[in-house]
Every structure is written in structure tokens, then in C-alpha cells.
Amino acid sequence: MPATEETCDGALTQGGLVICHGAPGTVFTVAGRKLTAGKSGSAQFGIATDAPSVIGWSSDSGAYGDLPIEERHDEFRVIEGFDCDKVDARSEAQKAHAGRSWVKKQDAFATFHDGPGALTGFIKPADVPASSPFGPARKYIGVSKVTGEPCESVSVHRGYDMAAPVGTPIVAPAKGTVILADPDLYYEGGTVFLDHGHGLVSVFMHLSEVDVAAGDVVDRGDLLAKSGNTGRTTGPHLHWAVKWRNPEASDRGGDFYIDPALLLALPVTD
């Protein structure tokens, strides 16, 4: 038996997070993915939105168990009157802007920093109510201002929208390192990426003002930005997303977004 008890728990819902606890250096396997516990003794695994109802975990010391996973029931929404040029870049200038923005995001997501991840919990990044949950599929219907042609686009909402008027202070939901701070990405508008450690990155979009720079280390509650109405948006709000990346995988194709609301339900500690 290991000297330190090994357990796995967390936000056990599709789109949630498994947190395994043990001695530093313990290798945990959850749903076929291996991660090594860091200095805090934890390893953190995102739960895919299509995860089965039970996923198994084990450690290299021989401990193991099963985790029941709650099923999601997400809605389908239709949004009309949308600016098609934000759904799909049409002009050469728009395509170039979108391309530059994509490179900046991919470069940021390829970096990893130390941090507690979700171990100490998350707080809301703005003191405003939620306006749209994580998970619904959205069908956008509109007309291009560039070509005059109608368009339709379907996507899944991978963030947690908050009804933040322009200028609302946006704070760090947990400790982290800023890995991207840009006032003008094509789809996202003003954007901040905050790496919390253990592969977790918070993404804040549509900002009117960015008050941090790449490389800044911030604590929970520190000011990051102010909300706005920039980028691909139907009105002023904050889009907050959290991406889980496997720190031990070289291929970023296995990364995916998880539900920020489930992280808010975890215990908040100092």
C-alpha cells in the first residue's frame, strides 16, 4: 500500500474535471490517459462531453477505482440576424486577420506553466449573472455585409457567458500566468488567456480593455481586463471558457474545453 492514500474525485459530470490525489510523482491513469502528480500531489484530467457513464482510474502503486459520470443534457438554439462575416471571414483583410489570430492562439496553447489548477477552486470572474451556459449547439443565420449573401453556421457553445455590461471589471478566477493578452483577435476581440497549471487555461473574450500582459502572474481576484462587445458577438457580454490540455502529450489534438460552471462548484480554499 502507498504511504499516501490515493483517491480521485472532482466535478464528475461530462465536461467536468477529475482530480486525483497522491504523493508527488505518482502516475495516475484516468480513461486511458496518464498523468504524473506534481509537487502538490495532484493530477487533473478533463472529462470529455461525450464521456461514458463510468470511467476507471488507477495508479502505478496498484490503487484503482471507478468514477460515476453524470450525463449532460444540452439545448439547441437558433440565433438570427447575425453578421456572417464574423462567422466566416470573407474579405482578404478579414482572412488575414483571422489567420494571424489563429497563430497567436495556437502558440499560447502550446505553452505550460506551473500552478494549482483547480486545487484551490475558482470564483466568478465578474459579479454579474450568467446569460448562456456551456454546451448548447447554436445555429447562426444571417447575411454577409461583404457579399450580401445569406449564411448559416452551426457550432457548439464551449464557454460560459456572463451578462457583463461594457466596462465591467474581469478578475482572475484562480491563480495563473497570463499566456496571451491581445486587444484585437478576429473572432474573440479583446482576449486574455490565463494558464492555471495542470493544463487548465481560462479564456476571456470580447473585452473592451486588457489590463495585463503575457508573462504576468496573477492571484485569484486580481484585475485582468474590462468586459466589452468586441469580436464575434451579438451584444456586450463576457465569454469565459476553460480548456484542458494534457501536459504530457505533444499532440494538442486531444485538448478540449470543459464547463466553467462545474469548476465554480468545487471548494474554494486559500
KEBA-418605 format. One line per 4 residues: number of its first residue (from 0); for each residue z, y, x of C-alpha. Coordinates in steps of 0.2 Angstrom, whole numbers. Example, Ala and Ser with C-alpha at 12.3 -4.5 7.8 and 13.67 -1.06 7.14 Angstrom:
! residues 2
0	39,-22,62  36,-5,68
END
This chain:
! residues 270
0	0,0,0  -4,18,6  11,29,11  5,42,-1
4	1,37,-19  -17,39,-23  -22,44,-40  -37,53,-49
8	-36,64,-64  -43,81,-69  -54,88,-83  -60,72,-89
12	-75,77,-100  -93,76,-97  -97,92,-87  -79,92,-80
16	-71,88,-64  -62,73,-56  -48,77,-44  -42,63,-33
20	-26,64,-23  -20,55,-7  -17,58,11  -29,69,21
24	-44,58,27  -43,46,13  -61,41,7  -62,41,-12
28	-77,34,-22  -80,40,-39  -95,35,-50  -104,29,-33
32	-101,45,-24  -90,45,-8  -79,60,-3  -66,62,11
36	-49,70,6  -47,86,15  -32,94,23  -24,96,5
40	-26,78,2  -38,80,-12  -57,76,-15  -65,84,-30
44	-80,76,-40  -91,84,-53  -94,74,-69  -112,75,-75
48	-115,80,-93  -123,63,-96  -108,53,-88  -103,36,-96
52	-88,35,-107  -78,26,-92  -81,29,-74  -72,20,-60
56	-63,26,-44  -57,18,-28  -51,22,-11  -53,15,6
60	-35,8,6  -39,-3,-9  -32,8,-24  -43,9,-39
64	-44,13,-57  -54,18,-72  -55,36,-80  -60,38,-98
68	-73,52,-100  -74,62,-116  -91,64,-124  -99,82,-126
72	-107,87,-142  -118,102,-138  -128,113,-150  -146,118,-151
76	-150,137,-153  -166,147,-155  -167,165,-148  -181,175,-154
80	-188,192,-148  -186,188,-130  -195,196,-116  -207,182,-110
84	-209,190,-93  -191,186,-89  -193,168,-95  -208,166,-84
88	-214,178,-70  -231,184,-75  -237,198,-63  -239,196,-44
92	-225,208,-41  -213,198,-53  -218,181,-45  -215,188,-28
96	-198,195,-33  -193,178,-41  -199,169,-25  -188,180,-14
100	-173,177,-26  -175,158,-26  -175,158,-7  -159,168,-7
104	-150,156,-19  -155,140,-10  -149,147,6  -132,151,-1
108	-130,135,-10  -133,126,7  -118,133,15  -100,126,13
112	-83,134,16  -65,128,16  -54,132,0  -43,124,-13
116	-57,121,-25  -49,118,-42  -32,113,-35  -23,129,-39
120	-33,132,-56  -44,145,-62  -41,161,-73  -54,170,-83
124	-65,182,-73  -64,195,-87  -52,200,-100  -64,198,-114
128	-68,184,-127  -81,170,-124  -98,173,-133  -108,157,-129
132	-102,141,-122  -108,129,-108  -120,116,-114  -131,121,-129
136	-150,119,-127  -159,136,-131  -177,138,-137  -183,156,-132
140	-198,163,-142  -206,180,-138  -221,190,-132  -226,195,-114
144	-226,213,-111  -238,210,-97  -251,199,-106  -247,202,-124
148	-247,183,-126  -233,173,-136  -222,161,-126  -209,148,-129
152	-197,141,-117  -183,128,-119  -168,127,-107  -150,121,-107
156	-136,134,-105  -127,129,-89  -114,144,-90  -100,151,-99
160	-105,168,-107  -92,182,-110  -94,197,-121  -91,210,-107
164	-97,227,-110  -106,236,-96  -94,241,-83  -80,228,-87
168	-71,223,-71  -75,205,-65  -62,196,-54  -61,180,-44
172	-56,166,-55  -49,157,-39  -48,160,-21  -65,159,-12
176	-78,165,1  -92,176,-5  -109,167,0  -121,179,-9
180	-119,196,-16  -136,204,-22  -139,218,-34  -156,213,-40
184	-161,194,-41  -176,192,-53  -168,181,-67  -150,184,-63
188	-150,203,-60  -134,208,-50  -126,192,-44  -111,186,-34
192	-109,168,-28  -91,163,-23  -88,147,-14  -70,140,-19
196	-71,125,-7  -73,106,-11  -91,110,-16  -87,122,-30
200	-97,138,-32  -94,151,-45  -110,161,-50  -108,178,-59
204	-124,185,-66  -131,201,-75  -119,213,-65  -121,232,-65
208	-111,234,-49  -107,222,-34  -91,226,-25  -91,213,-12
212	-102,207,2  -107,190,9  -93,183,20  -78,192,11
216	-63,181,7  -55,185,-9  -40,179,-18  -38,175,-37
220	-39,191,-47  -47,201,-33  -61,213,-40  -79,206,-37
224	-90,217,-47  -93,225,-64  -102,217,-78  -119,223,-84
228	-136,220,-93  -147,216,-78  -160,201,-75  -164,189,-89
232	-153,194,-103  -153,198,-122  -139,211,-120  -124,216,-110
236	-113,201,-105  -106,191,-90  -114,174,-87  -101,163,-77
240	-107,147,-70  -99,134,-59  -110,122,-48  -103,107,-40
244	-111,102,-24  -107,86,-14  -101,92,3  -105,76,12
248	-123,75,5  -138,83,15  -149,82,-1  -145,96,-13
252	-154,87,-27  -138,79,-33  -129,95,-36  -126,101,-54
256	-117,113,-65  -101,109,-73  -92,118,-88  -81,133,-83
260	-71,132,-99  -64,115,-93  -58,122,-76  -49,135,-86
264	-39,121,-94  -32,115,-78  -14,120,-72  -14,137,-63
268	-2,137,-48  2,148,-33
END
